[in-house]
Amino acid sequence: MLAVDVDGARFSAGLVTARGELIDRARVDVDPDAGPESHYTGVAAVASEMLEVAERRVGTRVVAVGVGVDGPLDDLDAVSPASLPAWRDFPLRRRLVELTGLAVFGDVDAKVLALAEGWQGAAQGHTNFCAITVGTTVGSGIVLDNDLLGDGAGGGNIGHVTVVPGGRRCRCGAQGCLDAEASGLAIEAITGRPPSEPTYEIMLRTGRLVGRAAASVCNALDLSLVVVGGSVAAGFAATFFHAAQTELDERAAQPYSSGARITPSRLGETGPLMGAGAIGWRGARRARRKRSPDGQPPNAR
């Protein structure tokens, strides 16, 4: 599987086997002020490099493309990452199909991380859990009975759970959403400093707000595990995770949610590509199941 990850800091591509092995990868830094075609050139460069690696060095066949995208996503045919203001309604699926000649499957970064963590990460063996990304934006994916919740970008997203009533105005129009209070963009707006230069207080506050949202989803869906990844969470490290767990302990007080825990992503920086590979393999399997016994799509006859 050719796995592609699109976020505001870098574009990455890698090769992910059906057994969940990331056998090679490449990445290119993103110029946030560049135009849409310049952004696509970066994506195409790393994707083409991995296709060449698969053919010439690894000797394997790429069967499809899996894509994870930072920020809101209604359709890969009109990609508008929140962290790349210049890239609006870009036809990423069509362009990747033209580049590779392969089927392209994708979803938002938080949902593909959920698949990756359940496949090879911190949620292995768990049939029900939530994965949250706290980076430039905040998103999440929820797995129930081993199935990723929602086929659209909005399914399972707790980034718009209210954590500060009457708080900051969110890009969705509401106030006090988790994304508006705890994302990298929000932290920079609140403090005037990039999230890579946090104060101790902002690390505590961000952790508490994520723990508050995690408690809501654990109480609502009877979950006992929340996996958290993303650049902000990883950068704030133990201070963030301790604050998040303390808040979760205080607010997940139902008999069925008491004892729920927050844990860091086990996959670290490889998580986005593993997730893109996972969404690609899932899409390819679903496409095969839709085919008729003779191998042709039903509408091809």
N, C-alpha and C positions, 0 to 999 in steps of 0.2 A: 504494500500500500504506500502510495506517495502521500505523505502527511504534510500539510501546510498550515502554519500558524501566522495570523495577522494581528499584530498589536501596535500600539503607538510608539514603541521603542525600537522594535526590530521585526523583520520578516524572516521566518524560519521555514525550512523544509527538511524532511527526513524520510527514511524508509523504515516502515514498521511491519514486521512479519505477522502472520496469523497467530503466532504463539505469543505475541506481545513483546518482541525484541526490537529495540531501536538500533538498527545496524549501522546507520550513518546519518549525518545531518550537516546542514550548512545554514548560515544566517547572514543577514546584511542589516546594518543599522539604518534607521529611518530618519530622513530629514523632514521634520514636521511641517516645514514651510514649502515643501515641494508640491507640484501639481499631481493630479490623478494619474497621468500616464507615467510620470516618474516613479510614483508608488508602484504601479503595476510592473514597471521594468525591474524593480527590486524583487518582487514576488516571482516573476518569470525567470529571473537569473538563478535564484536558489532552487526553484522547481526543476529547471532544465539541468542544473548540475547534478541533482539527485537522480534524474532519469538516466543521465549518462553513467553515473556510478552504478546504477542497477544493471545496466546493459553490459558495460565493459569490465567492471571490476568485480561485481558481485555475481553476475551471471544469473540474475533472477528476473522474472517478468512482473511488471507492475500491472495490477488488475484494475485499479480505480484510484481516485483522488479523494482524500478526506481533508476538510478545511475547518479550522476553528477561528472565529472572528471576535475581536475585542468589541464590546459594546452592543447596541441594539442591532437586531437582525430579523427582518421579516422574510427575506428571501435572498439567496446568493446571487440572484439576478439584479439586485439593487442594494449593494453593500454600502453602509454609511457608518463606519466605525466612529464612536464618540471621541476617540483620542486623535483622530485624523480629520480635522474640519474640512480640509480641501477635498477629501474623498467622499463624495456624496452620490448615492444611487449608481455606484459603479457596477457594471455587468460582469462581476468576477467569475461566475459560473461559465458564462459563454466564452470568456477569454481563456479560461483554463481548459475548457473542452477543445477550443481551437489549438491551444498549445500542445496538449497531450494526446488528444484523440480518445480520451477516456471519460467514463462517467464521473461526475463530481458530486460529492455529498458533503453537507456541512451543517454547522449550528454555532451558537454563541459559545465563547470560551469556557464559561462556567459549566455549561451542560456537557461539553466534551471532557472537561476535567472530571466530572462525576463518573462518566463511563471509564475513564482511565484509572481512577482511584479504585473503582470496584473491580476492575480487570487485573491490575498489577500493583495497586497502591495500598493506602492505609485502610480502605474499606473492603479488601478482599475477604470473602466469606460472609459479608453482611448483605442481606436481601433488601434492607430498608435503611437509607441514610440520606444526608444532604451534603453537598459540596458547595462551598462558597469561595468565590474569588474576590479578594480585596486588593485591587490594583488601581489603575487609572480610573476605572469604574468599579462598581460592585455588582456582582450577579451571582446566581446560584443555579444548581441543578439538583433535582430530587429524584432518587431511585426508590420505587415502591414495588415490592415483590419482583425484584431483579429487572424492572422495566423503567426506563427513563421517562419521567413524567412530561407529557406534552410534546407534540410534533412541531409546534411553533416556538419562536424565541421567547414568548412570554410564559410558557408553561414552566412552573417551578421556580420562577424568579422572585426572590424575596428582597431584591434591591429596592423595591418600592413599598416595603413594609414601613409604617410610620414608627420611628424610634424616638423622635423629639417632637411632640405635639406643638404646632405653631412654629416649627423651626425653619431652617433655610428653605427657600423656594427651590424645588427640584425641576429638572428639565422636563419632567412629565407633567408639570403644572401643580402638583400637590406640594405640601410643606412637610419638612421633617422626615423625608424618606431616608432610609439607610444609605442609599447612593449619594444623596445630597449632603450627608453629614459625615460619612466615613471613607469615601473614595479618595484616591490621590488628588483628583481635581478639586474636591471639596476641601481637603486639608490645605492645599495651596491657597485656595480662596480665603479660608478662615485665618490662616497664620501668616500669609504673605511669604511663605518659605516652601520649597519643594518638599515632598514627603520623605525624601532621602536625608533631610536635615530636621528631624522632628524634635520637639521637646518631650521630656518625660510625661508631662501632662497630656499631650496630644496622643501619645502612645497608649496611655491608660484610657483616655476617652474613646478612642477608636476601638479598642478591645472591648470595652463595656458595651458600646453600641452594637457591635457584631454579636456579642453574647446575648444581648436583649432580643435581637432579631432571631437568633438561633433558638432561644427559648420559645418564642412564638410558634416557630415551625415544629419544634419537638412536641409542644403541647397540643398542637392541632393535628399532627399526623402520627403521634406515638412513635417518634424516632429516638434512638439512643446514641446515635453517632453523627457528628458534624465534622467534616474534613474541610480545612481552610487552607487555601493557597493564594497565590498572587504576590506581586512585588511588595506591596505595602505590608501585608501580614508577615512575609518572610523578613523584611527589613526591620520591623518592629520587634520581631522575635519573642523572647520569653516574656517580656513586659506585656506585650499585646495578648499573648495566649493565656497568661495567668489572669489578666483582667477579664478576658472573655469567659473563661471557665468559672470565675467567681460570680459573674453576672448570671451565667447559665444556671449555676447551682441555686441562686436565690430565686430565680423566676420559673424554672422548670420544677415545680413542686407537686405536680400531680403524681399519684402512685405509679402511673405508667411511664412518666417522663423523668421522675427523680433518678438521678444517677447518670443522666445523659452526659456525654463528654465531647469536648472539642479537641481535635488533634491536628497537627500540621500535615499538609500534603507530604506523603512519603516520596513522591516522584520528583519533587523539587523542580528544577528548571527544565527537566525532560517532560513534565506533565502535559504542557500544551501540545507537544508533538505526539505523545502517546495518545492523548485524547483525540486529536485529529485523525490518527490512525484508527482508533476505536470507532469513531463515527463513520469513517470510510468503510471499515469491514462490516459494520452493522448495515449500512446502506447497500453494500454489494450483496450481502446475504438476503436482504429483503427483496432486492431486485431479482435475484435468482428464484426465490420462492414464487414470485408473480408470474414467472414464465410457465408456459404450458409444458407437458411432458416431452415434447419433441424439441424443446429448447428455444422455441420462438415465442415472442410476446403474444398474448392473446389477440391483440388488435392487428397482428401482422398477417393473419390469414385472410 
